[in-house]
Amino acid sequence: MEIRCTVVENYKLTLGNIYEVHNESRDFYTIINDNGVGVRYAKRLFEEVQEVVVPPAPPARTEADMIASITFNTVNSRVQFVDLENTLRTVDNRFSQTGSNISCGVAETSGINNQIVTIDQLFDLDEDDYLEIRKALFKRCIEEYAINRRQAGNRIMTIMSTNVSGRDGGAEADEDMLSVLDELAHRTSDTMENPNSHRNIKVWVMIYNR
């Protein structure tokens, strides 16, 4: 036990110093004083030093924690999550919709690659690929966009398309991220070559009223 000197009466003690108790009786403490001598002192000269309990540090946040924190802010219509530093992050929406030449009930949605890039920029991908949280954010962005379009009520489906490889088959798109569209779309095309750009493209169809 440790005690702090609160009263000095010329007993080789220093006001405010802390001493280790080597023995204790009803009215006395035995301590090593400032001369290095073990001496009994009246308890009235001291106060007990309360042990400060330091709470353990909270466990480090994980990718699973980030995924569990994903929400949708209805005020700014943005997907949000809490990152590894416990900071609230917002994902800007990069999807946009226009009418199509097929039917007034069918829309064309662009911005797939822009949305993926926007999500990627929230992470240090040199440190980790953060694939699961990136996919979860992309999925939530698509789901909230579909809900928004369904509530708007002026379209029943949208067509989404992007290149899935570069010219002459060179890798370009993030197949892992695009697999989220494969999961959510009601119809998915095979990969095909665009005769103009010679890039491989793919088409997804989302039906809002389902």
C-alpha positions in Angstrom: 0.0 0.0 0.0 1.1 3.5 -0.7 0.5 6.7 1.4 1.1 10.4 0.8 2.5 12.7 3.4 -0.1 15.5 4.3 1.4 16.8 7.5 5.1 17.5 8.1 6.3 17.7 11.8 10.0 17.6 11.1 10.0 13.8 11.0 12.3 13.5 7.9 9.2 13.5 5.7 8.5 15.6 2.6 5.0 17.1 2.1 3.3 15.4 -0.8 5.8 12.5 -1.1 4.5 9.0 -1.5 5.8 6.2 0.7 5.4 2.5 0.6 3.9 1.0 3.8 6.0 -1.9 5.1 4.0 -2.5 8.2 0.7 -1.2 9.6 -0.9 -1.2 13.0 -4.0 0.4 14.3 -2.5 3.9 14.6 0.9 3.7 12.8 2.5 3.0 9.5 6.1 1.8 9.2 7.8 3.3 6.2 11.3 4.2 4.9 11.7 7.9 5.6 13.8 10.4 3.6 16.9 9.4 5.5 16.4 5.8 4.3 15.5 4.6 7.8 12.5 2.4 8.6 10.4 4.4 11.1 6.9 4.2 12.6 4.8 7.3 12.0 1.3 8.2 13.1 -1.4 7.6 10.5 -2.7 11.2 11.0 0.4 12.4 9.0 -0.7 10.6 5.8 -3.5 9.8 3.4 -3.9 6.6 1.5 -3.1 6.8 -2.2 -6.0 5.5 -4.1 -5.1 3.1 -6.8 -6.0 4.4 -10.3 -7.6 1.7 -12.3 -6.8 2.3 -16.0 -9.5 0.7 -18.1 -8.3 -1.6 -20.9 -8.0 0.0 -24.3 -11.0 -0.9 -26.5 -10.3 -3.7 -29.0 -9.1 -2.5 -32.4 -11.9 -2.1 -35.0 -12.0 -4.7 -37.7 -13.4 -4.8 -41.2 -16.4 -6.7 -39.8 -17.0 -3.7 -37.5 -17.0 -1.4 -40.4 -19.5 -3.5 -42.3 -21.8 -3.7 -39.3 -21.7 0.1 -39.0 -23.0 0.8 -42.5 -26.2 3.0 -42.4 -28.1 5.3 -44.8 -28.5 8.9 -43.8 -31.9 10.0 -44.9 -31.0 13.7 -44.5 -28.3 13.8 -47.1 -29.3 10.6 -48.9 -25.8 9.1 -48.5 -24.5 5.8 -47.3 -22.2 6.1 -44.2 -20.0 3.9 -42.1 -17.5 4.2 -39.2 -13.9 3.5 -40.3 -11.1 1.8 -38.4 -10.2 5.1 -36.7 -13.8 5.4 -35.4 -14.5 8.2 -37.8 -17.8 8.6 -39.6 -17.3 8.5 -43.3 -19.8 9.3 -46.1 -20.0 7.7 -49.5 -21.0 10.2 -52.2 -23.5 8.9 -54.7 -22.1 8.7 -58.3 -25.1 7.0 -59.9 -27.2 9.1 -62.4 -30.2 8.1 -64.4 -31.5 9.2 -67.8 -34.4 8.0 -70.0 -33.8 5.5 -72.7 -34.9 5.1 -76.3 -36.5 1.7 -75.4 -39.5 2.8 -73.4 -40.6 5.6 -71.1 -40.6 3.1 -68.3 -37.0 2.1 -68.8 -34.1 4.2 -67.6 -30.4 4.0 -68.2 -28.1 4.3 -65.1 -24.5 5.4 -65.4 -21.8 5.8 -62.9 -20.9 2.2 -62.0 -17.1 2.7 -62.3 -17.3 6.2 -60.7 -19.1 4.7 -57.7 -16.5 2.0 -57.3 -13.6 4.6 -57.5 -15.4 6.8 -54.9 -15.6 3.9 -52.5 -12.0 2.8 -53.2 -10.7 6.3 -52.3 -12.0 5.9 -48.8 -9.3 3.2 -48.1 -5.6 2.8 -48.2 -5.5 -0.1 -50.7 -1.7 -0.3 -50.5 -2.3 -1.5 -46.9 -5.1 -3.9 -47.5 -7.6 -4.7 -50.2 -10.6 -4.1 -47.8 -12.6 -6.1 -50.3 -15.5 -7.1 -48.0 -16.3 -3.6 -46.8 -15.9 -2.1 -50.3 -18.3 -4.7 -51.6 -20.7 -4.1 -48.8 -20.7 -0.3 -49.4 -21.2 -0.8 -53.1 -24.1 -3.1 -52.5 -25.7 -0.7 -50.1 -25.3 2.2 -52.5 -27.0 0.2 -55.3 -29.8 -0.9 -52.9 -30.5 2.6 -51.7 -30.4 4.0 -55.3 -32.9 1.3 -56.3 -35.2 2.2 -53.4 -34.9 5.9 -54.3 -35.8 5.2 -58.0 -38.7 2.9 -57.0 -40.1 5.6 -54.7 -39.8 8.2 -57.5 -42.2 6.0 -59.5 -41.4 7.2 -63.0 -39.5 4.1 -64.1 -40.0 0.4 -63.5 -36.5 -0.8 -64.5 -33.0 0.5 -65.3 -30.3 -0.8 -67.5 -26.7 -0.6 -66.2 -23.6 -1.3 -68.3 -19.9 -0.9 -68.1 -16.7 -2.3 -69.6 -15.4 -5.3 -67.8 -12.0 -5.4 -69.5 -9.7 -3.0 -71.4 -8.9 -2.9 -75.1 -7.7 -6.3 -76.4 -8.8 -8.0 -73.2 -6.5 -6.0 -70.9 -7.7 -6.0 -67.2 -9.6 -2.8 -66.2 -12.7 -3.4 -64.2 -12.8 -4.8 -60.6 -14.5 -8.1 -61.1 -15.0 -8.6 -57.4 -16.9 -5.4 -57.1 -18.9 -6.0 -60.3 -20.0 -9.4 -58.8 -22.2 -7.3 -56.5 -24.2 -6.3 -59.5 -24.4 -10.0 -60.6 -26.0 -10.7 -57.2 -28.5 -7.8 -57.2 -29.6 -7.6 -60.8 -32.7 -9.3 -62.0 -31.2 -10.0 -65.4 -27.5 -10.2 -66.4 -26.0 -10.5 -69.8 -23.0 -12.5 -70.9 -19.8 -10.6 -71.5 -19.6 -9.3 -75.0 -17.3 -7.2 -77.1 -18.2 -3.7 -78.0 -17.4 -3.4 -81.7 -16.6 0.3 -81.4 -14.1 0.2 -78.5 -13.2 -3.5 -78.7 -13.7 -3.7 -74.9 -15.6 -6.4 -73.2 -18.9 -5.1 -71.7 -21.7 -6.4 -69.6 -25.3 -5.4 -69.0 -27.4 -5.6 -65.8 -31.1 -5.0 -65.5 -32.7 -3.9 -62.2 -36.5 -4.0 -61.9 -37.7 -1.5 -59.3 -41.1 -2.9 -58.5 -39.8 -6.2 -57.3 
